[in-house]
């Protein structure tokens, strides 16, 4: 689903995602911070369209960390519509800056704490599982989260499926990290909602 600018070496995951997008008959796509994502992907027989792209910026140094692309059945700028548990969705993060594992797990924990509300305690064991699957990410590496109703969120790290985390509540909280009331940065949320 992702290709990097020509003239640069691409990682295996990037090449794999590019091939998958070509097989899915994807169109031109969109680009942010040198990362291109396709317009459409196929998730187990269902077509999802690119809703928007956003860039995660580190708050202190204003450094681009990753580009995120949100895929949904129908484009929407309404986060409550996108977070509904009855429709599949996917989000892909392509890193444009190195991030250590401990930075990743801290960011996940903070994102859930800021957006999950009173559900946090019930979600914590599954957040811990997500954190256990994290690794150091280098430029060009990707994380992908695909939610299928009734099944949970499949987590893919650098192209390898780590597993599926169950629960509609977990899916809502995870996607709420970006689309909830307190996203990592407002530009990222606006971009994912097609407003930026």
Buried (B, 14 or more C-beta within 10 A) or exposed (E): BBBBEEEEEBBEBBBBBBEBBEEBEBEEBBEBBEBBBBBBBBBEEEEBBBBBBBBBBBEEEEEBBBBBBBBBBEEBEEBEEBBBEEBBBBBBBBBBBEBEEEBBBEBBBEBBBBBBEEBBEEBBEBBEBBBEBBBEBEBBBBBBBBBBEEBBBBBBBBBEEBBEBEBBBBBBBBBBBBBBEEBBBEBBBBBBBBEB
